[in-house]
């Protein structure tokens, strides 16, 4: 008897309703808005504000929050480099499915390693991966410390914490960069507006 593995004897099943049909129904184009940055940089704040703004415009979006995913899909993963890579890979595959369904998928994860984010970008065709870099300085993120994680990391109670004893590799060619202006962080609505303006300009908010 031939042995079966996870990658053999499988075939892609095409369906009569495709991505273009779904985009036409929703009057928008599916894409992935990938928000990356240090813990405390404002990723979740932007994701929720962006989701709310898109909803108010009649556009269908769904937020994949890194912490939320670790309660279910990725609850078996830790924070070793190989686990972080698998965490991002799984999230990228799910985000790809949402985009194929015609939704605007907003993925909000630290995603510290450049190669992992680039792998997710390569999953999406036609420039449908929009990388948003929350470029906030470490001292600001640590001062905010909304979850108390920096304090624990500094005390040695958390090992491999991004920005403290594990690296964060900033994007080299992100589509959108959000940062302070004269030492002041933009308001959530302003950050969301910046992303919405980009989506509008690139034609994601209507079917053509």
C-alpha positions as CSV (number, residue, x, y, z in Angstrom):
1,X,0.0,0.0,0.0
2,X,1.4,3.4,-1.0
3,X,2.1,5.7,1.9
4,X,0.2,9.0,2.0
5,X,1.7,12.3,3.1
6,X,0.3,15.8,3.6
7,X,1.5,17.0,0.2
8,X,0.6,14.1,-2.2
9,X,-2.6,12.9,-3.8
10,X,-4.3,16.3,-3.6
11,X,-5.8,18.3,-6.4
12,X,-6.9,22.0,-6.6
13,X,-10.7,22.2,-6.9
14,X,-11.9,25.0,-9.1
15,X,-15.4,26.5,-8.4
16,X,-17.6,28.4,-10.9
17,X,-17.8,31.5,-8.7
18,X,-14.3,33.2,-8.7
19,X,-12.6,36.1,-7.1
20,X,-13.7,38.6,-9.7
21,X,-17.4,37.6,-9.1
22,X,-17.0,38.1,-5.4
23,X,-15.3,41.5,-5.8
24,X,-18.1,42.6,-8.2
25,X,-20.7,41.5,-5.6
26,X,-18.9,43.5,-2.8
27,X,-17.9,46.4,-5.1
28,X,-14.4,46.3,-3.7
29,X,-11.1,44.5,-4.4
30,X,-9.7,42.0,-2.0
31,X,-6.3,42.7,-0.5
32,X,-4.2,42.4,2.7
33,X,-3.2,45.4,4.8
34,X,-0.4,44.0,6.9
35,X,0.4,46.2,9.9
36,X,3.8,45.6,11.5
37,X,5.7,47.3,14.3
38,X,6.8,46.9,17.9
39,X,4.5,46.0,20.7
40,X,2.8,49.2,21.8
41,X,3.4,51.0,18.5
42,X,-0.4,51.2,17.8
43,X,-1.0,48.3,15.4
44,X,-4.3,47.2,17.0
45,X,-5.5,50.7,17.4
46,X,-4.9,51.4,13.7
47,X,-6.5,48.0,12.7
48,X,-9.7,48.7,14.7
49,X,-9.9,52.3,13.5
50,X,-9.3,51.3,9.9
51,X,-12.0,48.5,10.2
52,X,-14.5,51.0,11.5
53,X,-13.7,53.6,8.8
54,X,-14.1,51.0,6.0
55,X,-17.3,49.7,7.6
56,X,-18.7,53.3,7.6
57,X,-18.0,53.4,3.9
58,X,-19.8,50.2,3.2
59,X,-16.7,48.2,2.7
60,X,-16.2,44.7,4.1
61,X,-13.0,44.2,6.1
62,X,-11.9,41.7,8.7
63,X,-9.1,42.1,11.3
64,X,-6.6,39.3,12.0
65,X,-5.1,40.3,15.3
66,X,-1.9,38.6,16.4
67,X,-3.0,38.0,20.0
68,X,-6.4,36.9,19.0
69,X,-5.0,34.3,16.6
70,X,-2.9,32.9,19.4
71,X,-6.1,32.1,21.3
72,X,-7.1,29.7,18.5
73,X,-5.4,29.0,15.2
74,X,-1.9,29.6,16.6
75,X,-2.4,28.6,20.2
76,X,0.1,25.7,19.8
77,X,3.0,28.1,19.0
78,X,5.4,29.8,21.3
79,X,7.8,32.7,20.5
80,X,11.0,30.9,19.4
81,X,12.1,32.1,15.9
82,X,10.7,29.0,14.2
83,X,7.4,29.4,16.0
84,X,7.2,33.1,15.0
85,X,7.9,32.1,11.4
86,X,5.1,29.5,11.5
87,X,2.8,32.0,13.2
88,X,3.3,34.4,10.3
89,X,3.0,31.8,7.7
90,X,-0.4,30.6,9.0
91,X,-1.6,34.1,9.3
92,X,-0.5,34.9,5.8
93,X,-2.3,31.9,4.4
94,X,-5.5,32.9,6.1
95,X,-5.2,36.5,5.0
96,X,-4.7,35.3,1.4
97,X,-8.0,33.4,1.7
98,X,-9.8,36.5,3.0
99,X,-8.4,38.6,0.1
100,X,-9.5,35.9,-2.4
101,X,-13.0,36.1,-0.9
102,X,-12.9,39.8,-1.9
103,X,-12.5,41.2,1.6
104,X,-10.0,43.8,2.8
105,X,-8.0,41.7,5.4
106,X,-6.3,43.8,8.0
107,X,-3.5,41.7,9.7
108,X,-2.1,43.3,12.8
109,X,1.0,41.5,14.1
110,X,4.5,42.4,15.3
111,X,5.9,40.1,12.6
112,X,9.5,41.1,13.5
113,X,11.4,39.2,10.7
114,X,11.6,40.7,7.3
115,X,11.8,37.4,5.5
116,X,8.6,36.2,7.0
117,X,6.7,39.3,5.9
118,X,8.2,39.0,2.5
119,X,7.0,35.4,2.3
120,X,3.4,36.6,3.0
121,X,3.8,39.3,0.4
122,X,4.8,36.7,-2.2
123,X,1.6,34.8,-1.5
124,X,-0.5,37.7,-2.9
125,X,-0.7,38.5,-6.7
126,X,-1.0,41.9,-8.4
127,X,0.4,44.0,-5.6
128,X,-2.5,43.2,-3.2
129,X,-0.2,43.1,-0.2
130,X,0.0,46.6,1.5
131,X,2.6,46.7,4.2
132,X,2.0,49.4,6.9
133,X,5.0,50.1,9.2
134,X,4.1,51.6,12.5
135,X,7.4,53.4,12.9
136,X,7.3,54.4,16.5
137,X,10.5,54.6,18.7
138,X,11.1,51.9,21.3
139,X,11.1,54.4,24.1
140,X,7.6,55.5,23.2
141,X,6.4,51.9,22.9
142,X,8.0,51.0,26.2
143,X,6.5,54.1,27.9
144,X,3.0,53.1,26.7
145,X,3.5,49.4,27.6
146,X,-0.3,48.7,27.4
147,X,0.1,45.0,28.3
148,X,2.9,45.4,30.8
149,X,5.2,43.2,28.7
150,X,8.2,45.5,28.4
151,X,8.3,45.7,32.2
152,X,8.3,41.9,32.4
153,X,11.0,41.7,29.7
154,X,13.2,44.2,31.4
155,X,12.9,42.2,34.6
156,X,14.0,39.1,32.8
157,X,10.6,37.4,33.2
158,X,10.0,37.2,29.4
159,X,12.7,36.0,27.2
160,X,13.1,36.7,23.4
161,X,10.9,39.8,23.6
162,X,11.0,41.9,20.4
163,X,12.9,45.1,20.8
164,X,14.6,44.1,24.0
165,X,16.4,40.8,23.5
166,X,15.1,39.8,20.1
167,X,15.4,41.9,17.0
168,X,12.8,43.8,15.0
169,X,13.7,44.1,11.3
170,X,11.9,47.2,9.9
171,X,10.5,47.1,6.4
172,X,12.8,48.3,3.6
173,X,10.1,49.1,1.0
174,X,6.7,49.4,2.8
175,X,3.8,51.0,1.1
176,X,2.8,53.1,4.1
177,X,4.8,54.4,7.0
178,X,3.2,55.9,10.0
179,X,5.3,57.9,12.4
180,X,5.3,60.9,14.8
181,X,5.2,64.4,13.5
182,X,7.2,66.8,15.7
183,X,7.2,64.2,18.5
184,X,3.4,63.8,18.3
185,X,1.7,60.6,17.3
186,X,-1.2,60.9,14.8
187,X,-4.7,60.3,16.1
188,X,-6.2,56.9,15.2
189,X,-8.6,58.5,12.8
190,X,-5.8,60.2,11.0
191,X,-3.8,57.0,10.7
192,X,-6.8,55.2,9.4
193,X,-7.4,58.0,6.9
194,X,-3.9,57.6,5.6
195,X,-4.5,54.0,4.8
196,X,-7.9,54.6,3.4
197,X,-6.6,57.2,1.1
198,X,-4.0,54.8,-0.2
199,X,-6.6,52.1,-0.8
200,X,-8.8,54.6,-2.6
201,X,-6.0,55.8,-4.8
202,X,-5.0,52.2,-5.7
203,X,-8.6,51.3,-6.6
204,X,-9.3,48.8,-3.8
205,X,-12.5,50.5,-2.6
206,X,-14.5,49.8,-5.8
207,X,-14.8,47.1,-8.4
208,X,-13.5,48.1,-11.8
